[in-house]
């Protein structure tokens, strides 16, 4: 049944339908509504048998998920931003142990300065952790991806991170067909762990491994990731057959067949990108969009096939590496031949700044752009701070200086 529902609630109900046996979380905005809903479902016994574990930190949340999964339970947690970074050590351990944990990341900027709004800095920072990373464009896809994530994780014995844009999706009310219990029961089989601790058959997991086998362990982790490139579209096809709608997969093309310029993006911004593509198409500009649902493992072959005919590729990124540049762009460039299309990075939406259709329509057709372009960058604001830095060694904290220049209330005590 289609319902008008908050994105967090839709995700929580989809997760509950997958029958997790242990849910552990430490609340951090903007994922809090997800675990609050799951806690209420456990307390009311609508979700059982399931234990909701209140923990003292995000590191503890992932540690409990690791213990639960290693003991043979279907485990789930959620986090965002600084919380994801706080659990980094355990995130790597979960992947290294091959534990099929599912985690929601409600994408949010990383400080400093403090910022609670959406960009992709948090999950991009953990892109090398060994977790599969899926990115939702809409709340419908966010709910659907969580159902598929349990299948993917347990088939491969590899953890899966489902990323949805904080506030933009988590707190948005949309019409969503939340996967029903009977449908999910048919789609997600009872959990049969590939490995679990057993008091009657004692064994260790996560033991010390020296140089004689560590390379082979890491290679096999890489091989599991590559295996996901076949499994993810297969699971998406099965989902479409079972639920009657296409959702998930590796990537999604939009008006790319004859496009000279293709915009690559992840997450909810794709809706705005598609609107901009439609407007530019109506003006006779041959442009299209390529949405990446799966970022890790990176579907290099599929990306190359989708972009090979283009003259120019613009990668719209909601995160970047200072001192280097685009993160997704580096993967896109590596996937394309040396004589392939030019690749330009557009950094946009950092810290929740709006990415408007008007800005995209104005910027996307422009020629001669530098390889790294910041959309809607306030050059005058930057020049004033650079002048302060040049004038005095005691120029003060940059973030607060910019806020004062803008006249923001938060700049004054």
VEXGUVEX-312570 format. One record per residue (C-alpha): x, y, z. Coordinates in nm, 4 decimals. Each point is the difference from the previous one (the first is absolute). Layout:
N
X_Y_Z
...
***
This chain:
413
0.0000_0.0000_0.0000
0.1286_0.3435_-0.0949
0.0098_0.2405_0.2939
0.1095_0.3548_0.0688
0.2831_-0.0701_0.2424
0.3239_0.1468_0.1321
0.3091_-0.1487_-0.1614
0.1441_-0.1133_0.3338
-0.3223_-0.1793_0.0896
-0.0156_-0.1710_-0.3399
0.3580_-0.1252_0.0412
-0.0671_-0.1180_0.3553
-0.3065_-0.1968_-0.1108
0.1922_-0.1537_-0.2914
0.2815_-0.1014_0.2356
-0.2513_-0.1445_0.2465
-0.1599_-0.2040_-0.2788
0.3396_-0.1642_-0.0585
-0.0255_-0.1345_0.3585
0.3274_0.1110_0.1597
0.0728_-0.1810_0.3239
0.2257_0.2658_0.1513
-0.0315_0.3756_-0.0554
0.2573_0.2196_0.1712
0.0439_0.3710_-0.0401
0.1162_0.3212_0.1548
-0.2166_0.2951_-0.1064
0.1591_0.2661_-0.2189
-0.1834_0.2314_-0.2367
-0.1278_-0.0545_-0.2613
-0.0377_-0.3793_0.0461
-0.1725_0.0199_0.3396
-0.3576_-0.0436_-0.1263
0.0959_-0.3329_-0.1585
0.1229_-0.1622_0.3209
-0.2715_0.1692_0.2080
-0.2609_-0.1676_-0.2203
0.1740_-0.3366_0.0240
0.0264_0.0368_0.3789
-0.3755_0.0641_0.0171
-0.0724_-0.3028_-0.2189
0.2134_-0.2205_0.2259
-0.1564_0.1387_0.3178
-0.3529_-0.0551_-0.1309
0.0970_-0.3547_-0.1047
-0.0906_0.0682_-0.3603
0.3582_-0.0977_-0.0801
0.0982_-0.3202_0.1739
0.2064_-0.1912_0.0731
0.2282_0.3024_-0.0062
0.2179_0.1611_0.2637
0.0519_0.3764_-0.0117
0.3301_0.0812_0.1693
0.0537_0.3494_0.1392
0.3701_0.0738_-0.0166
0.2242_0.2803_0.1233
0.1597_0.0971_-0.3322
0.0081_-0.0655_-0.3724
0.3131_-0.2094_0.0458
-0.1977_-0.2166_0.2423
-0.2888_-0.0230_-0.2457
0.2191_-0.1541_-0.2687
0.1790_-0.2162_0.2569
-0.3325_-0.1443_0.1158
-0.1031_-0.0569_-0.3615
0.3269_-0.1875_-0.0574
-0.0560_-0.2179_0.3057
-0.3603_-0.0706_-0.0924
0.0838_-0.0869_-0.3595
0.2915_-0.2204_0.1066
-0.2390_-0.1841_0.2330
-0.2317_-0.0730_-0.2920
-0.2596_0.2773_0.0300
-0.1233_0.2307_-0.2766
0.1360_0.3388_0.1121
-0.0786_0.3603_-0.0939
0.1081_0.3463_0.1080
-0.0058_0.3589_-0.1265
0.2204_0.3054_0.0340
0.1151_0.3228_-0.1644
0.2882_0.2438_-0.0265
0.2279_0.0125_0.3068
-0.1695_-0.3158_0.1247
0.1180_-0.1937_-0.3047
0.3535_0.1283_0.0509
-0.0113_-0.0899_0.3695
-0.0778_-0.3625_-0.0884
0.2612_-0.0151_-0.2780
0.2200_-0.2639_0.1642
-0.2986_-0.2283_0.0520
-0.1332_0.0710_-0.3518
0.3238_-0.1350_-0.1448
-0.0138_-0.2987_0.2344
-0.3535_-0.0901_-0.1100
0.1111_-0.0125_-0.3628
0.3230_-0.1809_0.0772
-0.1915_-0.2676_0.1897
-0.2474_-0.0414_-0.2872
-0.3056_0.0692_0.2167
-0.3233_0.0802_-0.1914
-0.1089_0.3009_0.2056
-0.2320_0.2559_-0.1604
0.0435_0.3647_0.1007
-0.1806_0.3163_-0.1010
0.2137_0.3093_-0.0418
-0.2115_0.3154_0.0044
0.2581_0.2067_-0.1836
0.1151_0.3135_0.1790
0.2995_0.2322_-0.0188
0.3090_-0.0529_0.2160
0.1478_0.2734_0.2185
0.1751_0.2155_0.0772
-0.1725_0.2402_-0.0179
-0.3121_-0.1653_0.1399
-0.2657_-0.0587_-0.2634
-0.3018_-0.2274_0.0308
-0.1225_0.0305_-0.3595
0.0356_-0.2374_-0.2896
0.2940_-0.0839_-0.2171
0.1886_-0.3243_-0.0679
0.3204_0.0643_0.1972
-0.0746_-0.2679_0.2599
-0.0596_-0.3070_-0.2158
0.2655_0.1057_-0.2515
0.2536_0.0001_0.2829
-0.0775_-0.3719_0.0553
-0.0089_-0.0986_-0.3667
0.3102_-0.2163_0.0440
-0.1255_-0.1858_0.3069
-0.1170_-0.3075_-0.1908
-0.3732_0.0681_0.0361
-0.2288_-0.0023_-0.3014
-0.1417_0.3512_-0.0415
-0.3425_0.0629_-0.1533
-0.1429_0.3520_-0.0480
-0.3739_0.0763_-0.0108
-0.1489_0.2640_-0.2279
-0.3464_0.0006_0.1601
-0.1669_-0.1250_0.3159
-0.1614_-0.2766_-0.2028
0.3421_-0.1158_-0.1102
0.1366_0.0372_0.3543
-0.2651_-0.2377_0.1347
0.0474_-0.2445_-0.2874
0.3801_0.0029_0.0258
-0.0132_-0.1060_0.3645
-0.2000_-0.3102_-0.0894
0.2481_-0.0827_-0.2739
0.2948_0.0790_0.2292
-0.0802_-0.2898_0.2323
-0.0039_-0.2392_-0.2969
0.3248_0.1382_-0.1401
0.1794_0.0026_0.3345
-0.0990_-0.3533_0.0925
0.0605_-0.1511_-0.3431
0.3557_0.1394_-0.0022
0.0657_0.0059_0.3761
0.1025_0.3644_-0.0390
-0.1411_0.3071_0.1793
-0.2118_0.2497_-0.1929
-0.0351_0.3728_0.0594
-0.3196_0.1608_-0.1338
0.0541_0.3744_-0.0348
-0.2902_0.2446_-0.0074
0.0306_0.3771_0.0068
-0.0501_0.1363_0.3495
-0.3046_0.2249_0.0458
-0.0501_0.0196_-0.3782
-0.1341_-0.3568_0.0089
-0.0054_-0.1087_0.3649
-0.2358_0.2781_0.1082
-0.1942_0.0415_-0.3247
-0.3563_-0.1267_-0.0257
-0.0665_-0.1712_-0.3308
-0.2313_-0.2589_-0.1458
0.1749_-0.3339_0.0556
-0.1120_-0.3557_-0.0619
0.1578_-0.1485_0.3111
0.0904_-0.3662_-0.0608
-0.2535_-0.2202_0.1788
0.0850_-0.2744_0.2473
-0.1256_-0.2898_-0.2131
0.1860_0.1299_-0.3063
0.3240_0.0454_0.1921
-0.0309_-0.3435_0.1618
-0.0141_-0.1522_-0.3468
0.2918_0.2087_-0.1238
0.2365_-0.0149_0.2998
0.0497_-0.3588_0.1175
0.0695_-0.0858_0.3658
0.3541_0.0875_0.0959
0.2523_-0.2789_-0.0447
0.3396_0.1374_0.1031
0.3029_-0.1106_-0.1940
0.1946_0.0150_0.3251
-0.0957_0.0270_0.3668
0.1520_-0.0653_0.3387
-0.1256_-0.3144_0.1709
0.0779_-0.0943_0.3643
-0.0264_-0.3665_-0.0971
0.2574_0.0417_-0.2748
0.2413_0.2699_0.1242
0.1895_0.1992_-0.2603
0.1424_0.3492_-0.0258
-0.0805_0.2630_-0.2580
0.2091_0.3060_-0.0708
0.3174_-0.1779_0.1060
0.3452_0.1454_-0.0511
0.1100_-0.0500_-0.3620
0.3606_0.0645_-0.0951
0.1664_0.0751_-0.3318
-0.0341_-0.3618_-0.1100
-0.3759_0.0352_-0.0635
-0.1085_0.3639_0.0413
0.0257_0.0836_-0.3713
-0.2166_-0.3005_-0.0839
-0.2594_0.1021_0.2591
-0.0211_0.3480_-0.1507
-0.0150_-0.1391_-0.3528
-0.2981_-0.2173_0.0935
-0.1744_0.3046_0.1487
0.0538_0.1753_-0.3329
-0.1308_-0.3065_-0.1851
-0.3206_0.0085_0.2076
-0.0472_0.3636_-0.0958
0.0469_-0.0795_-0.3672
-0.2492_-0.2840_0.0350
-0.2535_0.2594_0.1089
0.0121_0.1551_-0.3477
-0.1849_-0.3056_-0.1302
-0.2153_-0.0589_0.3067
-0.1366_0.3535_0.0459
-0.1715_0.0226_-0.3417
-0.1235_-0.3577_0.0403
-0.1580_0.0869_0.3367
-0.1473_0.3172_-0.1538
-0.1576_-0.2055_-0.2807
-0.1478_-0.2419_0.2502
-0.1287_0.2920_0.2052
-0.1680_0.1533_-0.3044
-0.1673_-0.3319_-0.0769
-0.1167_-0.0482_0.3584
-0.1097_0.3564_0.0789
-0.1021_0.1279_-0.3438
0.2368_0.2966_-0.0174
0.3589_0.0596_-0.1068
0.2258_0.1046_0.2852
0.3674_-0.0368_0.0770
0.2556_-0.1486_-0.2353
0.3375_0.1493_-0.0830
-0.0915_0.3151_-0.1898
-0.2839_0.1694_-0.1807
0.0130_0.1910_-0.3290
-0.2153_0.3014_-0.0799
-0.0138_0.1333_-0.3565
0.3586_-0.1095_-0.0681
-0.0524_-0.1741_-0.3360
0.1162_0.2921_-0.2184
0.1387_0.2261_0.2719
0.3199_0.1936_-0.0680
0.0192_0.1001_0.3677
-0.0881_-0.2409_0.2807
-0.0356_0.1026_0.3654
0.0977_-0.2685_0.2533
-0.1423_0.0280_0.3512
-0.1052_-0.1958_0.3081
-0.2993_0.0374_0.2299
-0.2952_0.2358_0.0112
0.1622_0.2712_-0.2142
-0.0769_-0.2182_-0.3007
-0.3575_0.1269_0.0051
0.1195_0.3574_-0.0482
0.2545_-0.1110_-0.2589
-0.2733_-0.1716_-0.2027
-0.2128_0.3170_0.0093
0.2986_0.2014_-0.1245
0.0647_-0.2574_-0.2737
-0.3610_0.0285_-0.1170
0.0188_0.3792_-0.0171
0.3298_-0.0031_-0.1864
-0.1314_-0.2659_-0.2389
-0.2935_0.2264_-0.0799
0.2580_0.2648_-0.0977
0.1642_-0.2458_-0.2399
0.2978_-0.0957_0.2174
0.0850_-0.3702_-0.0153
0.0515_-0.0846_0.3643
-0.0848_-0.2949_0.2229
0.0517_-0.1314_0.3533
0.1511_-0.3129_0.1472
-0.0979_-0.0896_0.3547
0.2303_-0.2277_0.1989
-0.2021_-0.2148_0.2386
0.3015_-0.2193_0.0805
0.3201_0.1874_0.0789
0.1914_-0.2785_0.1716
0.0844_-0.2229_-0.1710
0.0434_0.2519_-0.2787
-0.1673_-0.1280_-0.3196
0.2804_0.1136_-0.2295
-0.1040_-0.2075_-0.3004
-0.3597_0.1171_0.0087
0.1079_0.3616_0.0497
0.2376_-0.0200_-0.2966
-0.2751_-0.1471_-0.2177
-0.2445_0.2734_0.1035
0.2448_0.2874_-0.0556
0.2169_-0.1202_-0.2878
-0.1910_0.1902_-0.2683
-0.0077_0.3334_0.1870
0.2210_0.2939_-0.0861
0.0024_0.1340_0.3550
-0.0803_-0.1448_0.3434
-0.0918_0.2184_0.2967
0.0193_-0.1745_0.3381
-0.2191_0.1790_0.2544
0.1501_-0.0719_0.3420
-0.1269_0.0803_0.3500
0.3426_-0.0684_0.1507
0.3623_0.0577_-0.0995
0.3530_-0.0522_0.1283
0.1831_0.3248_0.0821
0.3315_-0.0039_-0.1788
-0.1211_-0.2507_-0.2580
-0.3488_0.0700_-0.1317
-0.2888_-0.2183_-0.1064
-0.0425_-0.3416_0.1611
-0.2536_-0.1602_-0.2322
0.1699_0.1775_-0.2919
0.3194_-0.1960_0.0607
-0.1902_-0.3277_-0.0385
-0.1788_0.1250_-0.3101
0.3271_0.1121_-0.1614
0.1605_-0.3349_0.0795
-0.2904_-0.1835_-0.1637
0.0291_0.1929_-0.3283
0.2674_-0.0437_-0.2689
0.2727_0.2610_-0.0232
-0.1461_0.1267_-0.3259
-0.3498_0.0060_0.1494
-0.2183_0.2994_0.0888
0.1247_0.2940_0.2043
-0.0974_-0.0323_0.3676
-0.0873_0.3098_0.2021
-0.0748_-0.0018_0.3740
-0.2803_0.2175_0.1335
0.0131_0.0233_0.3814
-0.3432_0.1001_0.1237
-0.2333_-0.0193_0.2962
0.2692_-0.0071_0.2687
-0.1421_0.0404_0.3497
-0.3532_-0.0029_-0.1358
0.0265_0.2924_-0.2442
-0.2875_-0.0178_-0.2452
0.0757_-0.1345_-0.3477
-0.2577_0.1760_-0.2109
-0.1219_-0.0766_-0.3469
0.0750_0.3598_-0.0985
0.3663_-0.0363_0.1003
0.0339_-0.3278_-0.1883
-0.1702_0.1315_-0.3123
0.2391_0.2951_0.0033
0.3178_-0.1973_0.0773
-0.0303_-0.3343_-0.1778
0.0178_0.1262_-0.3616
0.3008_0.2255_0.0682
0.3141_-0.0862_-0.1948
0.3615_0.0421_0.1079
-0.0632_-0.0737_0.3668
0.2940_-0.0937_0.2241
0.0272_-0.3667_0.0911
-0.1131_0.0868_0.3556
-0.2929_0.2427_0.0183
-0.1917_0.1086_0.3116
-0.3636_0.0709_-0.0788
-0.1297_0.3351_0.1312
0.3274_0.0802_0.1751
0.0010_0.3471_0.1646
0.3287_0.1374_-0.1311
-0.0300_0.3332_0.1832
-0.0304_-0.1796_0.3337
0.3153_-0.1981_-0.0738
0.1966_0.3072_-0.1141
-0.0735_0.1824_0.3256
0.1302_-0.2915_0.2069
0.3090_-0.0355_-0.2191
0.0722_0.3689_0.0536
-0.0247_-0.0488_0.3778
0.2341_-0.2979_-0.0140
0.2543_0.2014_-0.1981
-0.0265_0.3028_0.2280
0.0484_-0.1662_0.3381
0.1234_-0.3223_0.1566
-0.2775_0.0486_0.2583
-0.2775_0.0122_-0.2533
-0.2345_-0.2089_0.2155
-0.2082_-0.3122_-0.0666
-0.1095_-0.0195_-0.3621
-0.3510_-0.1346_0.0564
-0.0905_0.2727_0.2487
0.1524_0.2674_-0.2234
-0.2209_-0.1090_-0.2893
-0.3092_0.0016_0.2209
0.0790_0.3549_0.1142
0.0425_0.1091_-0.3609
-0.3436_-0.1434_-0.0718
-0.1502_0.1629_0.3085
-0.1111_-0.3361_0.1369
-0.1339_-0.0021_0.3554
0.2095_-0.3091_0.0820
0.3170_0.2066_-0.0430
-0.0612_0.2030_0.3145
-0.0174_-0.1070_0.3654
***
